[in-house]
Amino acid sequence: MPHRAKSSPTDHVFGALANPTRRDVLDLLLHGPRTVSDIAARFDMARPSVSEHLKVLRDSGLVTETRQGRHRYYAVDPGPLHELREWLTPYERFWRDRLAAIGEVLDDLDDPAAEGRS
């Protein structure tokens, strides 16, 4: 098995996405950039807690921060998600092949003519 650094960018993305609140923040940001105040208003937590979640998302590259006047706007950055998708693709193929095989077995179970082939 190849040796993998435990602090790779993909590891940071997985770490950021492991928290359900951070996934909820990303879902919210899919609708467009928002200020930390706007994000905090949609969660039952203090603004500093939301800022900590945003810091983790920003450090992992999943969100960007843009300053406009005295406001900071956060937006989704899809780059790390593309890298994550590349990592997940072989596993998707693995499950797609197995699900297709299960589908064939189920089709045979539903086909009375298939009983004679067994």
VENLIN-V35613 format. One record per helix or strand. SS is the DSSP state (2 for helix, 1 for strand). FROM is the first residue (numbers start at 1). LEN is the number of residues. If there is no record, write none. Layout:
SS_FROM_LEN + SS_FROM_LEN
//
This chain:
2_9_9 + 2_20_10 + 1_34_2 + 2_36_6 + 2_47_13 + 1_63_6 + 1_71_6 + 2_79_32 + 2_112_6
//
